[in-house]
Amino acid sequence: TGTGCALDCGAGIGRITKRLLLPLFRTVDLVDVTQEFLDKARSYLGEEAKRVENYFCCGLQDFQPQPERYDVIWI
């Protein structure tokens, strides 16, 4: 598995992103159905939020991941 980019599905405020994915990957994308959670993730992640490239607000049934972008998809 590469260490380029991970996707956190159902990311909420970014607990898994902060404690697991950011220490292992250069960048992380978050997807969650609740915009309020994604907004809170920016402050919760603190300085590390600069390594989050995308905050996608949509349900997983509607999310279309970019082919070959992600090394790991956490669900």
C-alpha positions as CSV (number, residue, x, y, z in Angstrom):
1,T,0.0,0.0,0.0
2,G,1.3,3.5,-0.9
3,T,1.3,6.4,1.6
4,G,0.1,9.1,-0.7
5,C,-3.6,9.7,-0.1
6,A,-6.3,8.1,2.1
7,L,-10.1,8.7,2.0
8,D,-12.0,8.8,5.3
9,C,-15.7,7.8,4.6
10,G,-18.2,8.9,7.2
11,A,-15.4,11.1,8.6
12,G,-17.5,13.1,11.1
13,I,-15.2,15.6,12.8
14,G,-12.1,13.7,11.7
15,R,-11.1,11.5,14.7
16,I,-9.8,8.7,12.5
17,T,-8.2,11.2,10.2
18,K,-6.4,12.9,13.0
19,R,-5.2,9.8,15.0
20,L,-4.8,7.2,12.3
21,L,-4.7,8.4,8.7
22,L,-2.7,11.7,8.9
23,P,0.2,10.0,10.7
24,L,0.4,7.4,7.9
25,F,-0.5,9.4,4.7
26,R,0.7,12.6,3.1
27,T,-2.8,13.8,2.4
28,V,-6.4,12.7,3.3
29,D,-9.8,13.5,1.9
30,L,-12.9,13.5,4.1
31,V,-16.4,12.6,3.0
32,D,-19.4,13.0,5.3
33,V,-23.1,13.7,4.8
34,T,-23.2,16.5,7.4
35,Q,-21.6,19.8,6.5
36,E,-21.5,20.8,10.2
37,F,-19.2,17.9,11.0
38,L,-16.9,18.7,8.1
39,D,-16.7,22.4,9.3
40,K,-15.8,21.2,12.9
41,A,-13.2,18.9,11.4
42,R,-11.2,21.9,10.2
43,S,-10.7,23.2,13.7
44,Y,-10.4,19.7,15.3
45,L,-7.6,18.8,13.0
46,G,-5.7,22.0,13.9
47,E,-2.4,22.5,12.0
48,E,-2.8,19.2,10.3
49,A,-5.9,20.3,8.5
50,K,-3.6,21.8,5.8
51,R,-2.9,18.2,4.7
52,V,-6.6,17.5,4.1
53,E,-7.1,18.3,0.4
54,N,-10.9,17.8,0.0
55,Y,-13.9,17.9,2.3
56,F,-16.8,16.3,0.4
57,C,-20.3,16.8,1.7
58,C,-22.4,14.0,0.3
59,G,-23.8,10.6,1.1
60,L,-21.5,7.6,0.3
61,Q,-24.2,6.3,-2.1
62,D,-23.6,9.5,-4.2
63,F,-19.8,9.8,-3.8
64,Q,-17.7,9.0,-6.9
65,P,-14.0,8.5,-5.9
66,Q,-11.5,9.6,-8.4
67,P,-10.0,6.4,-10.0
68,E,-6.5,5.5,-8.6
69,R,-6.4,8.5,-6.3
70,Y,-6.6,6.6,-3.0
71,D,-4.1,4.2,-1.4
72,V,-6.6,3.4,1.4
73,I,-10.3,3.9,1.8
74,W,-11.4,3.8,5.4
75,I,-15.1,3.1,5.9
